[in-house]
């Protein structure tokens, strides 16, 4: 038997309440149903925020890519012994970066290694970010590392060449360390 519109009773026709759920001790009310729908939507929404996200590589201001994870297993499969900062904002924090003649937030600009010529007193410094020193087999500029206190830092590689009265073009591998 097909259901047609003329067989659906009109709500004003006085048909009364349905007895479909009369066997239950309590029947649902409109507020209860709306509350359940709202709670379900909030639960699904918050669960979606906790799902693991796909990793994506970071890209610095000079189109240099960095690691997208905080364990550096691609570059350093067994980890590495962190070196403390030589100066800057994180000199008294847990060590995070490795290598370089100097490691400091002083080499950072917008969270990545500085690029360009800067004057520091009577010394001119030429900074160049590079993609050759992060790890041994890949071309990356920066990596992330999480310290024992739960803070995550980006370590971005570069070369800094110093020109001045007592420095005639000395170039050093320098590491920019910034909090992310």
mmCIF file of the C-alpha atoms, coordinates in Angstrom:
data_MODEL
# 
_entry.id   MODEL 
# 
loop_
_atom_site.group_PDB 
_atom_site.id 
_atom_site.type_symbol 
_atom_site.label_atom_id 
_atom_site.label_alt_id 
_atom_site.label_comp_id 
_atom_site.label_asym_id 
_atom_site.label_entity_id 
_atom_site.label_seq_id 
_atom_site.pdbx_PDB_ins_code 
_atom_site.Cartn_x 
_atom_site.Cartn_y 
_atom_site.Cartn_z 
_atom_site.occupancy 
_atom_site.B_iso_or_equiv 
_atom_site.pdbx_formal_charge 
_atom_site.auth_seq_id 
_atom_site.auth_comp_id 
_atom_site.auth_asym_id 
_atom_site.auth_atom_id 
_atom_site.pdbx_PDB_model_num 
ATOM 1   C CA . UNK A 1 1   ? 0.000  0.000  0.000  1.00 0.00 ? 1   UNK A CA 1 
ATOM 2   C CA . UNK A 1 2   ? 1.548  3.299  -1.088 1.00 0.00 ? 2   UNK A CA 1 
ATOM 3   C CA . UNK A 1 3   ? 1.556  6.321  1.171  1.00 0.00 ? 3   UNK A CA 1 
ATOM 4   C CA . UNK A 1 4   ? -0.080 9.347  -0.372 1.00 0.00 ? 4   UNK A CA 1 
ATOM 5   C CA . UNK A 1 5   ? -0.485 12.866 0.959  1.00 0.00 ? 5   UNK A CA 1 
ATOM 6   C CA . UNK A 1 6   ? -4.247 12.463 1.454  1.00 0.00 ? 6   UNK A CA 1 
ATOM 7   C CA . UNK A 1 7   ? -3.632 9.511  3.855  1.00 0.00 ? 7   UNK A CA 1 
ATOM 8   C CA . UNK A 1 8   ? -1.413 11.599 6.197  1.00 0.00 ? 8   UNK A CA 1 
ATOM 9   C CA . UNK A 1 9   ? -3.604 12.949 9.016  1.00 0.00 ? 9   UNK A CA 1 
ATOM 10  C CA . UNK A 1 10  ? -3.747 16.691 9.562  1.00 0.00 ? 10  UNK A CA 1 
ATOM 11  C CA . UNK A 1 11  ? -2.345 17.786 12.919 1.00 0.00 ? 11  UNK A CA 1 
ATOM 12  C CA . UNK A 1 12  ? -5.478 19.815 13.555 1.00 0.00 ? 12  UNK A CA 1 
ATOM 13  C CA . UNK A 1 13  ? -7.803 16.924 12.911 1.00 0.00 ? 13  UNK A CA 1 
ATOM 14  C CA . UNK A 1 14  ? -7.733 15.856 16.533 1.00 0.00 ? 14  UNK A CA 1 
ATOM 15  C CA . UNK A 1 15  ? -6.039 12.516 16.043 1.00 0.00 ? 15  UNK A CA 1 
ATOM 16  C CA . UNK A 1 16  ? -4.369 12.752 19.467 1.00 0.00 ? 16  UNK A CA 1 
ATOM 17  C CA . UNK A 1 17  ? -0.931 11.697 20.578 1.00 0.00 ? 17  UNK A CA 1 
ATOM 18  C CA . UNK A 1 18  ? 0.703  8.644  19.133 1.00 0.00 ? 18  UNK A CA 1 
ATOM 19  C CA . UNK A 1 19  ? 1.003  5.506  21.225 1.00 0.00 ? 19  UNK A CA 1 
ATOM 20  C CA . UNK A 1 20  ? 4.202  4.371  19.504 1.00 0.00 ? 20  UNK A CA 1 
ATOM 21  C CA . UNK A 1 21  ? 6.434  5.018  22.513 1.00 0.00 ? 21  UNK A CA 1 
ATOM 22  C CA . UNK A 1 22  ? 3.831  4.487  25.224 1.00 0.00 ? 22  UNK A CA 1 
ATOM 23  C CA . UNK A 1 23  ? 5.600  1.351  26.477 1.00 0.00 ? 23  UNK A CA 1 
ATOM 24  C CA . UNK A 1 24  ? 8.571  3.440  27.639 1.00 0.00 ? 24  UNK A CA 1 
ATOM 25  C CA . UNK A 1 25  ? 8.579  4.927  31.140 1.00 0.00 ? 25  UNK A CA 1 
ATOM 26  C CA . UNK A 1 26  ? 9.398  8.370  29.752 1.00 0.00 ? 26  UNK A CA 1 
ATOM 27  C CA . UNK A 1 27  ? 9.120  9.678  26.265 1.00 0.00 ? 27  UNK A CA 1 
ATOM 28  C CA . UNK A 1 28  ? 11.483 12.195 24.728 1.00 0.00 ? 28  UNK A CA 1 
ATOM 29  C CA . UNK A 1 29  ? 10.662 15.853 24.850 1.00 0.00 ? 29  UNK A CA 1 
ATOM 30  C CA . UNK A 1 30  ? 11.680 18.366 22.279 1.00 0.00 ? 30  UNK A CA 1 
ATOM 31  C CA . UNK A 1 31  ? 14.291 19.931 24.637 1.00 0.00 ? 31  UNK A CA 1 
ATOM 32  C CA . UNK A 1 32  ? 15.768 16.524 25.377 1.00 0.00 ? 32  UNK A CA 1 
ATOM 33  C CA . UNK A 1 33  ? 16.126 15.727 21.691 1.00 0.00 ? 33  UNK A CA 1 
ATOM 34  C CA . UNK A 1 34  ? 17.660 19.127 20.912 1.00 0.00 ? 34  UNK A CA 1 
ATOM 35  C CA . UNK A 1 35  ? 20.037 18.766 23.874 1.00 0.00 ? 35  UNK A CA 1 
ATOM 36  C CA . UNK A 1 36  ? 21.122 15.339 22.586 1.00 0.00 ? 36  UNK A CA 1 
ATOM 37  C CA . UNK A 1 37  ? 21.701 16.707 19.081 1.00 0.00 ? 37  UNK A CA 1 
ATOM 38  C CA . UNK A 1 38  ? 23.746 19.618 20.443 1.00 0.00 ? 38  UNK A CA 1 
ATOM 39  C CA . UNK A 1 39  ? 25.811 17.362 22.695 1.00 0.00 ? 39  UNK A CA 1 
ATOM 40  C CA . UNK A 1 40  ? 26.442 14.981 19.798 1.00 0.00 ? 40  UNK A CA 1 
ATOM 41  C CA . UNK A 1 41  ? 27.565 17.824 17.530 1.00 0.00 ? 41  UNK A CA 1 
ATOM 42  C CA . UNK A 1 42  ? 29.914 19.194 20.200 1.00 0.00 ? 42  UNK A CA 1 
ATOM 43  C CA . UNK A 1 43  ? 31.357 15.727 20.809 1.00 0.00 ? 43  UNK A CA 1 
ATOM 44  C CA . UNK A 1 44  ? 31.995 15.132 17.119 1.00 0.00 ? 44  UNK A CA 1 
ATOM 45  C CA . UNK A 1 45  ? 33.490 18.598 16.700 1.00 0.00 ? 45  UNK A CA 1 
ATOM 46  C CA . UNK A 1 46  ? 35.897 18.245 19.598 1.00 0.00 ? 46  UNK A CA 1 
ATOM 47  C CA . UNK A 1 47  ? 36.859 14.729 18.514 1.00 0.00 ? 47  UNK A CA 1 
ATOM 48  C CA . UNK A 1 48  ? 37.679 16.027 15.036 1.00 0.00 ? 48  UNK A CA 1 
ATOM 49  C CA . UNK A 1 49  ? 40.083 18.559 16.570 1.00 0.00 ? 49  UNK A CA 1 
ATOM 50  C CA . UNK A 1 50  ? 42.032 15.808 18.323 1.00 0.00 ? 50  UNK A CA 1 
ATOM 51  C CA . UNK A 1 51  ? 42.558 13.629 15.243 1.00 0.00 ? 51  UNK A CA 1 
ATOM 52  C CA . UNK A 1 52  ? 46.207 13.513 14.173 1.00 0.00 ? 52  UNK A CA 1 
ATOM 53  C CA . UNK A 1 53  ? 46.845 15.990 11.413 1.00 0.00 ? 53  UNK A CA 1 
ATOM 54  C CA . UNK A 1 54  ? 48.859 15.183 8.343  1.00 0.00 ? 54  UNK A CA 1 
ATOM 55  C CA . UNK A 1 55  ? 52.299 16.665 8.505  1.00 0.00 ? 55  UNK A CA 1 
ATOM 56  C CA . UNK A 1 56  ? 53.200 19.374 6.051  1.00 0.00 ? 56  UNK A CA 1 
ATOM 57  C CA . UNK A 1 57  ? 56.583 20.884 5.488  1.00 0.00 ? 57  UNK A CA 1 
ATOM 58  C CA . UNK A 1 58  ? 57.269 24.398 6.691  1.00 0.00 ? 58  UNK A CA 1 
ATOM 59  C CA . UNK A 1 59  ? 58.506 26.896 4.169  1.00 0.00 ? 59  UNK A CA 1 
ATOM 60  C CA . UNK A 1 60  ? 60.646 29.849 5.216  1.00 0.00 ? 60  UNK A CA 1 
ATOM 61  C CA . UNK A 1 61  ? 60.643 33.371 3.784  1.00 0.00 ? 61  UNK A CA 1 
ATOM 62  C CA . UNK A 1 62  ? 63.274 32.493 1.144  1.00 0.00 ? 62  UNK A CA 1 
ATOM 63  C CA . UNK A 1 63  ? 61.376 29.367 -0.014 1.00 0.00 ? 63  UNK A CA 1 
ATOM 64  C CA . UNK A 1 64  ? 63.661 27.097 2.014  1.00 0.00 ? 64  UNK A CA 1 
ATOM 65  C CA . UNK A 1 65  ? 61.904 24.107 3.524  1.00 0.00 ? 65  UNK A CA 1 
ATOM 66  C CA . UNK A 1 66  ? 62.145 22.866 7.068  1.00 0.00 ? 66  UNK A CA 1 
ATOM 67  C CA . UNK A 1 67  ? 61.185 19.699 8.911  1.00 0.00 ? 67  UNK A CA 1 
ATOM 68  C CA . UNK A 1 68  ? 57.516 19.213 9.652  1.00 0.00 ? 68  UNK A CA 1 
ATOM 69  C CA . UNK A 1 69  ? 57.988 16.983 12.696 1.00 0.00 ? 69  UNK A CA 1 
ATOM 70  C CA . UNK A 1 70  ? 59.557 17.510 16.104 1.00 0.00 ? 70  UNK A CA 1 
ATOM 71  C CA . UNK A 1 71  ? 61.599 14.325 16.368 1.00 0.00 ? 71  UNK A CA 1 
ATOM 72  C CA . UNK A 1 72  ? 64.085 14.834 13.473 1.00 0.00 ? 72  UNK A CA 1 
ATOM 73  C CA . UNK A 1 73  ? 64.134 11.102 12.765 1.00 0.00 ? 73  UNK A CA 1 
ATOM 74  C CA . UNK A 1 74  ? 64.570 11.717 9.024  1.00 0.00 ? 74  UNK A CA 1 
ATOM 75  C CA . UNK A 1 75  ? 67.723 13.758 9.545  1.00 0.00 ? 75  UNK A CA 1 
ATOM 76  C CA . UNK A 1 76  ? 68.932 12.220 12.805 1.00 0.00 ? 76  UNK A CA 1 
ATOM 77  C CA . UNK A 1 77  ? 67.491 8.667  13.165 1.00 0.00 ? 77  UNK A CA 1 
ATOM 78  C CA . UNK A 1 78  ? 68.975 8.178  16.641 1.00 0.00 ? 78  UNK A CA 1 
ATOM 79  C CA . UNK A 1 79  ? 68.603 11.793 17.748 1.00 0.00 ? 79  UNK A CA 1 
ATOM 80  C CA . UNK A 1 80  ? 71.506 14.113 18.489 1.00 0.00 ? 80  UNK A CA 1 
ATOM 81  C CA . UNK A 1 81  ? 73.312 15.722 21.403 1.00 0.00 ? 81  UNK A CA 1 
ATOM 82  C CA . UNK A 1 82  ? 71.955 19.245 21.610 1.00 0.00 ? 82  UNK A CA 1 
ATOM 83  C CA . UNK A 1 83  ? 74.375 22.149 21.929 1.00 0.00 ? 83  UNK A CA 1 
ATOM 84  C CA . UNK A 1 84  ? 73.522 25.100 24.200 1.00 0.00 ? 84  UNK A CA 1 
ATOM 85  C CA . UNK A 1 85  ? 72.998 28.529 22.677 1.00 0.00 ? 85  UNK A CA 1 
ATOM 86  C CA . UNK A 1 86  ? 76.037 30.798 22.600 1.00 0.00 ? 86  UNK A CA 1 
ATOM 87  C CA . UNK A 1 87  ? 73.964 33.991 23.073 1.00 0.00 ? 87  UNK A CA 1 
ATOM 88  C CA . UNK A 1 88  ? 70.471 35.401 22.602 1.00 0.00 ? 88  UNK A CA 1 
ATOM 89  C CA . UNK A 1 89  ? 67.056 34.830 24.173 1.00 0.00 ? 89  UNK A CA 1 
ATOM 90  C CA . UNK A 1 90  ? 67.443 31.097 24.878 1.00 0.00 ? 90  UNK A CA 1 
ATOM 91  C CA . UNK A 1 91  ? 71.003 30.997 26.240 1.00 0.00 ? 91  UNK A CA 1 
ATOM 92  C CA . UNK A 1 92  ? 69.763 29.768 29.655 1.00 0.00 ? 92  UNK A CA 1 
ATOM 93  C CA . UNK A 1 93  ? 67.086 27.410 28.289 1.00 0.00 ? 93  UNK A CA 1 
ATOM 94  C CA . UNK A 1 94  ? 67.424 23.704 27.530 1.00 0.00 ? 94  UNK A CA 1 
ATOM 95  C CA . UNK A 1 95  ? 69.674 23.091 24.526 1.00 0.00 ? 95  UNK A CA 1 
ATOM 96  C CA . UNK A 1 96  ? 67.795 22.344 21.287 1.00 0.00 ? 96  UNK A CA 1 
ATOM 97  C CA . UNK A 1 97  ? 69.960 22.926 18.213 1.00 0.00 ? 97  UNK A CA 1 
ATOM 98  C CA . UNK A 1 98  ? 73.140 21.165 17.145 1.00 0.00 ? 98  UNK A CA 1 
ATOM 99  C CA . UNK A 1 99  ? 76.197 22.251 15.198 1.00 0.00 ? 99  UNK A CA 1 
ATOM 100 C CA . UNK A 1 100 ? 77.281 25.616 13.983 1.00 0.00 ? 100 UNK A CA 1 
ATOM 101 C CA . UNK A 1 101 ? 79.955 27.917 15.331 1.00 0.00 ? 101 UNK A CA 1 
ATOM 102 C CA . UNK A 1 102 ? 77.225 29.959 17.052 1.00 0.00 ? 102 UNK A CA 1 
ATOM 103 C CA . UNK A 1 103 ? 73.611 29.215 17.995 1.00 0.00 ? 103 UNK A CA 1 
ATOM 104 C CA . UNK A 1 104 ? 71.394 32.118 18.939 1.00 0.00 ? 104 UNK A CA 1 
ATOM 105 C CA . UNK A 1 105 ? 68.110 33.932 18.457 1.00 0.00 ? 105 UNK A CA 1 
ATOM 106 C CA . UNK A 1 106 ? 70.298 36.834 17.287 1.00 0.00 ? 106 UNK A CA 1 
ATOM 107 C CA . UNK A 1 107 ? 70.567 35.128 13.891 1.00 0.00 ? 107 UNK A CA 1 
ATOM 108 C CA . UNK A 1 108 ? 66.762 35.016 13.466 1.00 0.00 ? 108 UNK A CA 1 
ATOM 109 C CA . UNK A 1 109 ? 64.399 37.165 11.474 1.00 0.00 ? 109 UNK A CA 1 
ATOM 110 C CA . UNK A 1 110 ? 60.691 36.266 11.321 1.00 0.00 ? 110 UNK A CA 1 
ATOM 111 C CA . UNK A 1 111 ? 61.496 32.897 12.923 1.00 0.00 ? 111 UNK A CA 1 
ATOM 112 C CA . UNK A 1 112 ? 64.049 31.808 10.307 1.00 0.00 ? 112 UNK A CA 1 
ATOM 113 C CA . UNK A 1 113 ? 67.730 32.483 9.683  1.00 0.00 ? 113 UNK A CA 1 
ATOM 114 C CA . UNK A 1 114 ? 68.454 36.070 8.667  1.00 0.00 ? 114 UNK A CA 1 
ATOM 115 C CA . UNK A 1 115 ? 69.099 36.865 5.033  1.00 0.00 ? 115 UNK A CA 1 
ATOM 116 C CA . UNK A 1 116 ? 70.882 39.943 3.739  1.00 0.00 ? 116 UNK A CA 1 
ATOM 117 C CA . UNK A 1 117 ? 73.440 42.448 4.983  1.00 0.00 ? 117 UNK A CA 1 
ATOM 118 C CA . UNK A 1 118 ? 73.224 43.877 8.480  1.00 0.00 ? 118 UNK A CA 1 
ATOM 119 C CA . UNK A 1 119 ? 75.473 46.303 10.309 1.00 0.00 ? 119 UNK A CA 1 
ATOM 120 C CA . UNK A 1 120 ? 76.345 45.573 13.921 1.00 0.00 ? 120 UNK A CA 1 
ATOM 121 C CA . UNK A 1 121 ? 78.433 48.414 15.292 1.00 0.00 ? 121 UNK A CA 1 
ATOM 122 C CA . UNK A 1 122 ? 81.449 48.795 13.011 1.00 0.00 ? 122 UNK A CA 1 
ATOM 123 C CA . UNK A 1 123 ? 81.064 45.265 11.616 1.00 0.00 ? 123 UNK A CA 1 
ATOM 124 C CA . UNK A 1 124 ? 79.118 44.348 8.491  1.00 0.00 ? 124 UNK A CA 1 
ATOM 125 C CA . UNK A 1 125 ? 77.522 40.890 8.556  1.00 0.00 ? 125 UNK A CA 1 
ATOM 126 C CA . UNK A 1 126 ? 76.255 39.094 5.455  1.00 0.00 ? 126 UNK A CA 1 
ATOM 127 C CA . UNK A 1 127 ? 73.702 36.422 6.399  1.00 0.00 ? 127 UNK A CA 1 
ATOM 128 C CA . UNK A 1 128 ? 72.623 33.655 4.018  1.00 0.00 ? 128 UNK A CA 1 
ATOM 129 C CA . UNK A 1 129 ? 70.177 30.893 4.892  1.00 0.00 ? 129 UNK A CA 1 
ATOM 130 C CA . UNK A 1 130 ? 71.198 27.509 3.481  1.00 0.00 ? 130 UNK A CA 1 
ATOM 131 C CA . UNK A 1 131 ? 69.600 24.129 2.799  1.00 0.00 ? 131 UNK A CA 1 
ATOM 132 C CA . UNK A 1 132 ? 72.596 21.868 3.021  1.00 0.00 ? 132 UNK A CA 1 
ATOM 133 C CA . UNK A 1 133 ? 73.432 21.319 6.677  1.00 0.00 ? 133 UNK A CA 1 
ATOM 134 C CA . UNK A 1 134 ? 70.283 19.897 8.272  1.00 0.00 ? 134 UNK A CA 1 
ATOM 135 C CA . UNK A 1 135 ? 70.970 16.186 8.429  1.00 0.00 ? 135 UNK A CA 1 
ATOM 136 C CA . UNK A 1 136 ? 73.125 14.207 6.045  1.00 0.00 ? 136 UNK A CA 1 
ATOM 137 C CA . UNK A 1 137 ? 70.999 13.123 3.100  1.00 0.00 ? 137 UNK A CA 1 
ATOM 138 C CA . UNK A 1 138 ? 68.306 15.745 2.546  1.00 0.00 ? 138 UNK A CA 1 
ATOM 139 C CA . UNK A 1 139 ? 68.129 19.381 1.551  1.00 0.00 ? 139 UNK A CA 1 
ATOM 140 C CA . UNK A 1 140 ? 66.375 21.128 4.409  1.00 0.00 ? 140 UNK A CA 1 
ATOM 141 C CA . UNK A 1 141 ? 67.063 24.453 6.087  1.00 0.00 ? 141 UNK A CA 1 
ATOM 142 C CA . UNK A 1 142 ? 65.484 24.007 9.501  1.00 0.00 ? 142 UNK A CA 1 
ATOM 143 C CA . UNK A 1 143 ? 64.334 21.388 11.930 1.00 0.00 ? 143 UNK A CA 1 
ATOM 144 C CA . UNK A 1 144 ? 62.178 21.391 15.042 1.00 0.00 ? 144 UNK A CA 1 
ATOM 145 C CA . UNK A 1 145 ? 63.103 20.072 18.433 1.00 0.00 ? 145 UNK A CA 1 
ATOM 146 C CA . UNK A 1 146 ? 61.068 19.743 21.606 1.00 0.00 ? 146 UNK A CA 1 
ATOM 147 C CA . UNK A 1 147 ? 62.985 20.233 24.840 1.00 0.00 ? 147 UNK A CA 1 
ATOM 148 C CA . UNK A 1 148 ? 62.308 18.343 28.107 1.00 0.00 ? 148 UNK A CA 1 
ATOM 149 C CA . UNK A 1 149 ? 60.168 21.235 29.381 1.00 0.00 ? 149 UNK A CA 1 
ATOM 150 C CA . UNK A 1 150 ? 57.783 20.765 26.423 1.00 0.00 ? 150 UNK A CA 1 
ATOM 151 C CA . UNK A 1 151 ? 58.803 23.865 24.426 1.00 0.00 ? 151 UNK A CA 1 
ATOM 152 C CA . UNK A 1 152 ? 59.330 23.477 20.682 1.00 0.00 ? 152 UNK A CA 1 
ATOM 153 C CA . UNK A 1 153 ? 62.019 25.411 18.828 1.00 0.00 ? 153 UNK A CA 1 
ATOM 154 C CA . UNK A 1 154 ? 62.996 25.824 15.167 1.00 0.00 ? 154 UNK A CA 1 
ATOM 155 C CA . UNK A 1 155 ? 66.710 25.630 14.389 1.00 0.00 ? 155 UNK A CA 1 
ATOM 156 C CA . UNK A 1 156 ? 67.401 27.282 11.022 1.00 0.00 ? 156 UNK A CA 1 
ATOM 157 C CA . UNK A 1 157 ? 70.812 26.985 9.344  1.00 0.00 ? 157 UNK A CA 1 
ATOM 158 C CA . UNK A 1 158 ? 72.802 29.704 7.652  1.00 0.00 ? 158 UNK A CA 1 
ATOM 159 C CA . UNK A 1 159 ? 76.206 31.195 6.996  1.00 0.00 ? 159 UNK A CA 1 
ATOM 160 C CA . UNK A 1 160 ? 77.256 34.527 8.442  1.00 0.00 ? 160 UNK A CA 1 
ATOM 161 C CA . UNK A 1 161 ? 80.252 36.373 6.987  1.00 0.00 ? 161 UNK A CA 1 
ATOM 162 C CA . UNK A 1 162 ? 81.785 39.111 9.142  1.00 0.00 ? 162 UNK A CA 1 
ATOM 163 C CA . UNK A 1 163 ? 83.614 42.127 7.668  1.00 0.00 ? 163 UNK A CA 1 
ATOM 164 C CA . UNK A 1 164 ? 85.188 44.659 9.958  1.00 0.00 ? 164 UNK A CA 1 
ATOM 165 C CA . UNK A 1 165 ? 88.332 46.293 11.307 1.00 0.00 ? 165 UNK A CA 1 
ATOM 166 C CA . UNK A 1 166 ? 89.718 43.049 12.750 1.00 0.00 ? 166 UNK A CA 1 
ATOM 167 C CA . UNK A 1 167 ? 87.691 40.511 10.721 1.00 0.00 ? 167 UNK A CA 1 
ATOM 168 C CA . UNK A 1 168 ? 88.428 40.220 7.030  1.00 0.00 ? 168 UNK A CA 1 
ATOM 169 C CA . UNK A 1 169 ? 85.590 38.138 5.624  1.00 0.00 ? 169 UNK A CA 1 
ATOM 170 C CA . UNK A 1 170 ? 85.396 35.228 8.047  1.00 0.00 ? 170 UNK A CA 1 
ATOM 171 C CA . UNK A 1 171 ? 82.427 32.916 7.374  1.00 0.00 ? 171 UNK A CA 1 
ATOM 172 C CA . UNK A 1 172 ? 80.798 30.781 10.073 1.00 0.00 ? 172 UNK A CA 1 
ATOM 173 C CA . UNK A 1 173 ? 77.968 28.258 10.135 1.00 0.00 ? 173 UNK A CA 1 
ATOM 174 C CA . UNK A 1 174 ? 75.364 29.894 12.381 1.00 0.00 ? 174 UNK A CA 1 
ATOM 175 C CA . UNK A 1 175 ? 72.089 28.527 13.720 1.00 0.00 ? 175 UNK A CA 1 
ATOM 176 C CA . UNK A 1 176 ? 68.976 30.634 14.328 1.00 0.00 ? 176 UNK A CA 1 
ATOM 177 C CA . UNK A 1 177 ? 66.970 29.303 17.268 1.00 0.00 ? 177 UNK A CA 1 
ATOM 178 C CA . UNK A 1 178 ? 63.403 30.509 17.690 1.00 0.00 ? 178 UNK A CA 1 
ATOM 179 C CA . UNK A 1 179 ? 60.374 29.315 19.632 1.00 0.00 ? 179 UNK A CA 1 
ATOM 180 C CA . UNK A 1 180 ? 57.470 27.931 17.591 1.00 0.00 ? 180 UNK A CA 1 
# 
